[in-house]
């Protein structure tokens, strides 16, 4: 969900070897579920919101925790997701940048620079990257199960949690695990990198729009 992480993932995906599997961590007080049916039930409120939406909009605050730095690197902006069209990740602070992902192209523009566009025909790994991130935004468990082992955790009235563990060594070389939590909407996403760094993304003011994209938003894709 951050451009740099996506670029690293794109570079790593072509490998197809598998290694020793990680085991999901669990809380003693949490109820763990692993089947697609159980996970769908766990996140049913979010799924209900997604089902009636042709577009999802919101804001994000992202904190990047790096070894050697006392304080995290923080950025913020807004995002847009249209299930059959694409994902836009627009960082407004500390500098302006835009990342757009469709099913077959990836475009990145940094402040003051030219837009860089990659197509699936030039980089076949983009197909996997696109599949993963469209599945993440849509909570499509059938698609996610192609690339991840999944476990969900429920703590009563607390937000649900979903743990994703990459199946392939290629993906594990980029990130160790992803933890998603939410209630009626996805609230936070935590990406733990293979090198020990991590990224925490908080989603705010999430809106589900049954009307879909505006004319201006369509032009961005």
Rosetta blueprint (number, residue, H / E / L):
1 X L
2 X L
3 X H
4 X H
5 X H
6 X H
7 X H
8 X H
9 X H
10 X H
11 X H
12 X H
13 X L
14 X L
15 X L
16 X L
17 X L
18 X L
19 X L
20 X L
21 X L
22 X L
23 X L
24 X L
25 X L
26 X L
27 X L
28 X L
29 X L
30 X L
31 X E
32 X E
33 X E
34 X L
35 X L
36 X H
37 X H
38 X H
39 X H
40 X H
41 X H
42 X H
43 X L
44 X H
45 X H
46 X H
47 X H
48 X H
49 X H
50 X H
51 X H
52 X L
53 X L
54 X L
55 X E
56 X E
57 X E
58 X E
59 X E
60 X E
61 X E
62 X E
63 X E
64 X E
65 X E
66 X L
67 X L
68 X L
69 X L
70 X L
71 X L
72 X L
73 X E
74 X E
75 X E
76 X E
77 X E
78 X E
79 X E
80 X E
81 X E
82 X E
83 X L
84 X L
85 X L
86 X E
87 X E
88 X E
89 X E
90 X E
91 X E
92 X E
93 X E
94 X L
95 X L
96 X L
97 X E
98 X E
99 X E
100 X E
101 X E
102 X L
103 X L
104 X L
105 X E
106 X E
107 X E
108 X E
109 X E
110 X E
111 X L
112 X L
113 X L
114 X L
115 X L
116 X E
117 X E
118 X E
119 X E
120 X L
121 X L
122 X L
123 X L
124 X L
125 X L
126 X H
127 X H
128 X H
129 X H
130 X H
131 X H
132 X H
133 X H
134 X H
135 X H
136 X H
137 X H
138 X H
139 X L
140 X L
141 X H
142 X H
143 X H
144 X H
145 X L
146 X L
147 X L
148 X E
149 X E
150 X E
151 X E
152 X E
153 X E
154 X E
155 X L
156 X L
157 X L
158 X L
159 X L
160 X E
161 X E
162 X E
163 X E
164 X E
165 X E
166 X E
167 X L
168 X L
169 X H
170 X H
171 X H
172 X H
173 X L
174 X L
175 X E
176 X E
177 X E
178 X E
179 X E
180 X E
181 X E
182 X E
183 X L
184 X L
185 X L
186 X E
187 X E
188 X E
189 X E
190 X E
191 X E
192 X E
193 X E
194 X L
195 X L
196 X L
197 X L
198 X E
199 X E
200 X E
201 X E
202 X E
203 X E
204 X E
205 X E
206 X E
207 X E
208 X E
209 X E
210 X L
211 X L
212 X L
213 X L
214 X L
215 X H
216 X H
217 X H
218 X H
219 X H
220 X L
221 X L
